[in-house]
Amino acid sequence: MASRIPDEVMIDAALIKELAGVAKDTALLQGVLMRTKESPNSSELVTYAPFTLFPSPVPKSVFLQALSVQTHFNTLVDKISQDIDFLQEALASTIEVDDFTARLFKIHQQILKEGRSQSIVLGLNRSDYMLDQREDQTSSLKQIEINTIAASFGGLSSQTPEVHKHILKVAGRLEESQRILDNNPAAGLARGLAKAWELYGSERAVVMFLVEEVQRNIFDHRYIESELWKRNIPTVRKRFDDVYKTGSLDPDKRLFVDGKEVAVVYFRNGYMPQNYTNEQCWDVRLMMERSQAVKCPDIGTHLAGTKKVQQVLARPGVLERFFPDQPQAVQQMRETFAGLYTLDMGPEGDKTVAMALAEPNRFVLKPQREGGGNNIYGSEIVKVLREVRGSTERTAYILMDKINPAPIQNYLLRRDSPLVISNCLSELGVFGAYVRQGAHMVMNECVGHLLRTKSSEHADGGVAAGVAVLDNPLLV
């Protein structure tokens, strides 16, 4: 898939330099912002979030396919989160060797033992895909993962369409500028939060964003907060330590933090082991899970997003367990699955190890981690698997077919980086929002998209990890 930007634009160095300057100013005008690395918690210093100079071409058919299947994935995640036996079976080998997943699962078991305090469930997730290029040069949509906790960039991706619309106009590409889609995940994600808050039923209660210590990506949150304030829904931002010091449950298990009742806990933290810096963080997670507050995600939904669950779902007959009377939904989801293979102990896992060692460049080795920059490629796969092949430690990973998208050419605009053309790969994310109350699904929507692009020299990593940049699809 070649770039759609004409050659005369791509090679005119003076024009590129001019367009880059306009693009950066437009990004600042539109609020495509991050705090600086040097002062990540300071409101005084901000810069533009990294982005592509031009939008990247995406086939319209696969883009619409990704959007159309999202409500099925919302339903799937929700059904998995409620299926106690499935989660137990799927994660049995993983929790023996992966301490982080084991600790999450222990909280899950504790909540099941005590009984859930809240019947309202809120899911804000993002399903990520790449386009796998076939031999005939057509592309098929292949799912990388589903993020069920702290799915980011819904806020900033709501602001990027205007940037690329303007740049294409300045470049004299008016027709293409009109093909940049409007996109507002921030409003859709806020709609889910607002519905959960409304069902909770207390106008005094707040939506609490549970946030990290370092706040570079705060503006991504702020757009969603702003949408909530438009509805007169109060929000607060708290860290684990804040909740530990000022949080408590009353006799009815209502959660209070700093004297305010919390209707919804929206996790923008808590998805990586390093987020839990001490035992107090784990105590806080358990307290929040025990509470009447709506959790986004609750612990079952968090576990539903693990890599091991993703691998088990690809087995024959497993999707049918959750959609027994919906063969079309099963087919639509399964069409997006890449090859996924178990590393459990036994003949099947041994076969996976042998396959990966024989052709490591065909695969990706994935640990049970979120946040980007965790996957293992090429010769590193050989190194890791040789170390763990005879040990249960290998069950902390899954193996997945490597997706091979066609590279395109673009300019990646980053603060203090040279303006050079790069061979790039793109990843499409689709945001979903759902709210369930008891057995009734109150809301189930696809609420927008995200395109991220990185230089093909980088195997892994997202925007927050400093590798990918924000982008927009130009449908072709």
N, C-alpha and C positions, 0 to 999 in steps of 0.2 A: 504494500500500500504506500504509494509515493506521497510526498507532501503535496497539498493542493495549492500552496503558495507559489505563484509563477516564478520561473527562474530569474527574470529580470529584477524582481524584488529581492530574492534571496541573495543575489550576488552583488547588489549595489550597496557597497559598504557605507557610503554617506547616508543613503536612505535608511538603512538598518539602524545606524547610530541615532538618527533623528527619531525614528519610530520607537526605539527603545527608551529614549528620554520622554517622549509623549506617553508611552505605556506606563512607565514608573509613576509619572505625575498623575495619570488617570487612576492607577491603582490606589494611590494615596487619597485622591479625591473620592473614590468609591468606598474607601474604608477597608481595603484588602490589606490588613495590618497585622503585624506581630511586634511584640516587644523585642528589644535587641538582646543578643547573646551576652553582651557586656553588662546589661542592667535588666535582667529578665523579670524582676519584680517592681520595676520603676515605671510609673505612668508618664514620666518626663521624656523618655526616649523610646520612640517607635520607628519602625521601618516598614516597607511594603513586604508582605509575605511573598516568597519566591513564586514565580509564575512563568508560563511560556509567552514568548512574544506573539506568536500566532496560535489560533486554535488548531487542534489536531483532528484530522479526518477520521470519522468512525462510520462504518456502514449503517445505514438507517435501519435495516432489517434486524441486525443483532442488537442495536440500541433499544429498539422497541421490544425485542424478545426479553431483554434484561428487565425492562420496566414491567412487562406483563406478568412475569413469573414472581414478582416480589411479594404479592399478597399471599401466594402459596407458601413461600419461605417464612413469612410472618407466622402463618398458621402452624407450620411445621415446628418452628422454634417453640411456640407456645405449647403445643401438644407434647413435645419432648420434655419440657420443663415440668409437666404434670405427671409424667410416666416414671414412677419411682423405680419399677423393676428394670426398665430399659436403661436408665442412667446407672443403676447399680451394675448391670451386666456390661454395659459399654465401657465403664471406667474402672472396672475391677482390677485389670492389670496395671493401668496407669497409676492409680493411687498407691500401689505398692512401692513404686519407685520415684514418683514425682511428688515432692513434699508440698509444693504449692497447691496442686490440684487436690491432694489428700486433705489439706487443711480446709479448703473450700467445701469439700465433700463432707467433712466432719460437721461443719456448720449446717449443711443441708440435712444431715441425719438428725441433728439436735432439733431443728425446726420441725421436722416431721414427727419426732417423738413428742414434742410439746404441743403441736398443732399450730397451723398457720393462723396468725392474728388478723390477716387482711385478705379479703376475697377479691380485691381489685388488683389486677396485674397490668403493668405498663411495659411495653417493649419498644425501644427505639434502636433499631439495628441498621447495619449496612452490609449488603452482600457485594463482595468484590469479585471482579472478573478480568480476564485478559482474553484477547482474540487470538486463538491458535490458528496459525496459517497452514492450510492444507497444501498438498502437492499441486493442486490445480489453481493455487493462488487465492482461493476463496477463504473466508475466515469463519471459524465456529466459536461460539461463546463458551468459555470454560471458567467455572467458579474457582476462585482461589480459596475463599473462606467466607464465613459469616461472622461479623463482629457484633456481639450481643451486649457488650459493655463499653461505654465511653467512645462510641462510634463518632469520630471527629470530622470536622470541616464541613458540617452542614451550614454553619454560619457564614464562613468566608466564601464557600462556593455559591452562596446566594448573591454575592456581590461581584463575582468575576465576569458574568456575561456582558455587562456594560463596558468592561475594559476591552474585551476582544471585539465587541461591536464597533467601538470607537476606533480602535487601531486599524481594523479593516477599512473603515471609511477613509481614514487618513491615508491609507495605502492605495486608495482608489478602487477598493474591492467592495462596492456598495451592495451588489447582489449577494455576495457571501456574508456580509455583515447582517443581512436580514435573515440569514439561516442559523444564526446563533440563537439557541433556544432560551427563553426565559426560564429561570430556575430558582426556586425559593424553598430549599429544605428547612431553613430556619423556621419559617412559618408553620410548616407541616409538623416538625418535631415539637414545636411549642403547642400546636393543636393537641397533640397527644398528652403532653404534660398538663395542659389546661383541662382536658377531659378528666384525667385522673384526679386532679385537684378538685374539680367540681363534684365528682362522685364521692370524694372523701367527705365533703359536706360541712366544712368550717371556713367561713370567710376570713377569719383571723389567722388561719394556719398558712404557713409559707411553703414554697418550693425551695428545698435546700440543695444547692449544687455542692457536691463533695469534691473538692478540688485539690490539686497537688501543691506542694510547697513552692515550686518554680512555675511561674505563670506566663511564659512567653506567648502561648496561644490563647490568651484571655479574650481577645476580640471575637474569636470563634464562639465562645460561650456568650459573650455580651449580646450578640444578635438574637440569640434565643431568649435571653433574659429580657431584652427589650420587647420582644413579641409578647411575653407574659405580662410585663408592666402595662402594655397597651390594653390588656384585658383587666387591668387592676388586680392582677395576681402578684402578691409580694414574693420576692426572691431574696435569698441570703446565700453567701458563699462561705463555706466552712471547710477546714482541713480536719484530718483525723484527730489531730491534737486538740483542736477546738471542741470537737464533739466529746472527746474523752474528759476534758476539763469541765465543760458546762452542760453536757448531755445527760438525760435521765429518762426513765420510763415511769409513768404514774401507775396506779393500781389497774387501770384499764389498758395498760400498755401503749398509751399515747406517748409519742416521742417529743420531748422538749429539749431544745438546744438554745442556750443563752436566754432562757425564759420564754422562747417562742415555740408554739406547737408546730410540728413539721407534718405537712400533709403528704409530701412527696420527697423522697431522697433520690436525686439524679446523680448517679455515679459518673464523674469525669475523672475518677481516680480509683485505685484499687484493682487494676487489671494485671499488674505485674508484681512479682515477689518483692522487688525493691520498693514498692509503694508501702509495704508493711514494715516500717523501720524498727518496730519493737512489738512486744506482746500486747501493748495497749491498743495498737491498731486492730489486732485480731479481736480483742475484747469489744471494741467499738463496732466492728463489722457484725459481730454476733448480736449486740444490743440493737442495732438498727434492723437486722433481720427479724428479731423477736417482736419488733414494734408494730403498731397499727399503721404506721406510715406506708404509703405505696412505695415500693422499691423499684427503681429502674436501673439495672435489672434486679429482680429478686434472685436468690442464690441458685435456684433451679435453672433459671434462664441464663445466668452466668455460665453454669456448667454445660448447658446445651450448646454453647458456642465453642467448646474445646475442640482441638484438632482430632482427638480420638473419636469423639462423637461424629465428626465430619467423615472420618474414614469408615466407621461402622455403617453410616447411612448409605454409603455407596454399595454395600453388599446387596446381592439379589434378594428381593422380597421385603427389605426393611422399610422402605418408604410406604409399601402397601399396608404395613402395620398401622401407620398413622392416617392413611387415606384409603381405607378398604373399598370404598364405593366411588372413588374418583380417579379412574385410570388415566384420564387426560392430564390431571394435575401432576400425577406421578411421572408421566412421560415428559411433561414440560420441565420439571425439575431435573430429572435424570439426564436429559439432553445436555444440561450444563455441567455435569460432573466430569472432571478429569479422572484418570486412573488413580485409585487410592489403595494402598496396600498395608496390611498389618505387619507389625514387627513383634507380635506376641510370641512367647516361647512355644515351640512345636514346629511341625513340618511346614505349615503355611508361612510362618515367620522366617524359618530357615530359607525357604525359597525366595522370599523377599530380599533377605540379606545377600544371597548369592546373585540375584538379579541386579541389585544395586552396585555390588562390587565389580560385576562384569562390565556394566555400562553406566558408570556414575553420572555422565553428562546427560543422560536421559531423564534424570530424576531430581527432586528436591527433598531433602530430609528436614522434617518440620517438628520442632519440640512444641510442648503445650504452652506456648507463650503468645502474648499480644504485644502490639506497640511498634512492630517493624524492626528489621535488622536482626532477626533471630534465626532465619532459615539457613540451611547448610547446602553447599553446592560443590560439584566437581570433585577435585582431589580431597577436599575436606570431608566429603561423605565417606570416602575410602578410609581416611584416618580415623574418623569417629566410629564407624561400624567395625573396623578391625579391633578397636579397643573394647567394644561392648557386645560383640557378636555372640559370645557364649554366656552372656550375663543377662539377668532380668532388667538391667539398666537400659537395654535397647527398647523396652516397651514404653519408655518415656517419649518415644518418637513415633511418627508415622512417615511413610514414604509416599510421595505423590509424583505423577508424571510431570515433567517440566513442560510448561506451556511456552510455545515459541511464536510470539507475535511478530508481525512484519515491522521492521524499523522504519521510522519516518525522520525527516530532518526538521529541526526547529532550533530556536535560540532560547536558552534557559536563563531567565533574568533573576540573578541573585545579587544581593548587596555585596559589593567589593569583589565581584567575580568578573573575569574578562568576558567580553561580548563575542562569543565564538559559536559557530554552527555545530550542532551535535547530532549524532545518530541517537534517536530516542525511542523508548518503549512506553506505551500508555496502559493505564489500568482504570477500568470503569467501576465506580461504586454506585449502588442504588440504595437509597434510604427507605426504610419501612417504619411505620408507626402503627401500633395496635394497642387497644385497651380492652381487657376482658373483665367483667364483673360476674363472679361465680361461673356459671356455665355459659353466660351470654357474651358474645363478642360484640362490644359496643362500637368499636372502630377498628378498621383494618385497611390501611392505605399504603400505596407507594407515594412518597412525598418529595421525591427529587433525586438528583444524581450528582455525582462528583467525578471529575476526570483528573487523574494525576499522571504526570509524565516525568520520566527520568532518563538520564543518559544510559545507553545500552551497556556502558562499561560497568555499571553497578548492577549486581545481581539482585539485591534486596534492599528494602528500606523505603519509608514513606516520607511525607513532608515534615512531620514532627521530628523524624530521625535525621533530617538534613540532607536527604538524597533526592526525593521526588519534589516536583513543584506543581502548583495548581494549574489547571488547564480547562478548556471547554471543548466539547465535541462539536465538530463541524460535520453535520450529517451528509453523507455522500451516497 
